[in-house]
Amino acid sequence: MLIGVNEENLEVLGEKKLTFCHSVSLVRKDDGKNFEMINVYGPVQENKKADFLLELEGLVEGEQKAIMMGGDFNLVRSRQEKSTENVNERWVAKFNEFIAEAELREIHRIGGRFTWSNKQNVPIRVVLDKILVSRDFEGMFPLLLVQVITRLGSDHSALLVDSGDSEVVRSKIFRFEPAWLLQEGFREWLQGKWPKRVKRNILDHWHDTSYILRRSLKGWGANVGGDVQKKKQAILMNIKDIDDASDQHDISIERWDERHKLEAELMTIYQQEELFWQKRGGEKWLLEGDANTRFFHRIANGRKRKCTIKSLEDGGEIISKTEQLKKLITDYYKQLFGSTEPTNIHLQDDIWSEQGGVSEEDNQNLIREFTMTELEQAVKEMKSDSAPGPDGFSTLFFKEFWDLCKADILEMLQNLHRDNLNLARLNFGIITLIPKVRGATNIKQFRPICLLNVIYKIITKVLTVRLTRVVAKVIGESQTAFIAGRFILDGVVILHEILHELGRRKQKGVILKLDFEKAYDKVRWSFVQVLEKKNFDVKWIRCIMAAVTGGRVAVNLNGEVGDKSEIFGMGLEDHEQLEIAHILNCKVGILPMKYLGIPVSNTKLTKKDLNMVAEKIENRLATWKCG
């Protein structure tokens, strides 16, 4: 094992050479911080793996310092880390147990999913190489990145560890911070900044309002944010002075009261910090109230690592330059979401003549004037902690300052009712890509999340609430998702029963599992003519079309603004399955399969099939323990 050190930046304090590891203690010359780097090469032989883990335990046991451990462990952490999913569960458990007890955390890799291949015609691929870090090391390098380098020649892919120091760029994107609401005088200050109406057009007025508020709030964040940090340090010093004085002699009741007040102020500042990092961490599965600031900080950095895109494949070529990546992603989604070629496919006039449509009474309820009562009810139902859109204003912002903006939003709805609102001016979104699989390298392996402006979502929420009252009449019972009173997991139960019954009767059958991209993203907007066939009033159809057309999106790449369809054959010969798959342009899957994240099969599920549930829980708990 070879470790090279750049002596311009680092000084070697000492080293240890053991059977399976080479450890080096280093200190950074610029700030004097030290850390330990452990290079590992785990044994292939089963009878040596226990000694290997014991050696690792000895290196980290009782150590409360920054540690980075990496290399070829020759161990995996789950079935998903091997292409055949055939793993030794005993060593998986022991490896995960070591990582948990050592309070280490694996840094998410970007790039290829696997790091080793046996280089056969149909290769077995495994994740043998990893980077594990301690809490202190991650605190020293919060923007740490690990990239898998394309394998050439060797059976291993190299891992490039980037400290992220050279890429610390403060985001210019504005966000309304919930923590500001805890700051004394903030509400009164913002109310004073709220502009009076000058322009006649309501959308012009709103754009001016949001621009002025954004500019003012940026100033508040820059000025008050720094003051808060200075205030925190001053409070801590004052508390320490009082405590030191109380250790030397009795102090007055007034001094103790002063300390209590200082501590209350400090708790408010800590609350603000926790809210700030919680929003960036995006974790909603923890109860609020505990001091989880460091945990949320680490979660936020982990999310940043996971969503960082360094390169993508494009027709066999690797694209890595930022501008080229932006163009590739933008072009892909333009083609996916953009206008489509005209079609000659139309719906027959009597296609649903025997099925329910909306009544005249339903239509009158849909097209009646919008009221403040239903607007306020719609806003009340929206989640306060949802992410803000491109303009930076969250649902919480609108709820907290509702008296100042409700009249403007109601006027927008009334203009929409009169066909006098260009809703497309509010319909702007930012697409962020989330990897669906580890080591995603193809754009189809990413899930797009589109954040829309909340003011647009409020208007469409009002429309949605009205539509909800009649939607059960016009959508068949087989649709179990997105309809109030119906449950998406009913689909899992139904599918399981179908598979079980086909197996019991020994009947032939084909199940087609459609990727969501093909099921939704390719729908032509012209098919909204379905609304006409269901007897919806033309005025309501215009409202819906105003909401779903004319929107614009931009791509968020690192903070700058696969086709999974399968068929599953039951009782079919291999050639029959292949023929059907060829016709449908998809691949042949095997049972058990995952449907809505749940394993489904025609036979009884085994312990191995359900391992994924335990692994998900372990991942959550491991993250918390290291927080």
RAJO-V249485 format. One record per helix or strand. SS is the DSSP state (H for helix, E for strand). FROM is the first residue (numbers start at 0). TO is the last residue. If there is no record, write none. Layout:
<<SS & FROM & TO> <SS & FROM & TO>>
This chain:
<<E & 9 & 16> <E & 20 & 27> <E & 33 & 40> <H & 45 & 59> <E & 66 & 71> <H & 78 & 80> <E & 81 & 81> <H & 88 & 100> <E & 103 & 105> <E & 108 & 109> <E & 115 & 116> <E & 124 & 125> <E & 128 & 133> <H & 134 & 139> <E & 144 & 147> <E & 155 & 155> <E & 158 & 161> <H & 164 & 166> <H & 177 & 181> <H & 185 & 192> <H & 201 & 247> <H & 252 & 280> <H & 292 & 306> <E & 311 & 313> <E & 316 & 318> <H & 321 & 336> <H & 359 & 365> <H & 371 & 380> <H & 394 & 399> <H & 401 & 416> <H & 422 & 424> <E & 427 & 434> <H & 442 & 444> <E & 445 & 451> <H & 453 & 473> <H & 489 & 504> <E & 508 & 512> <H & 515 & 520> <H & 524 & 532> <H & 537 & 547> <E & 551 & 556> <E & 559 & 559> <E & 565 & 569> <H & 573 & 583> <E & 586 & 587> <E & 592 & 594> <E & 597 & 599> <H & 610 & 624>>
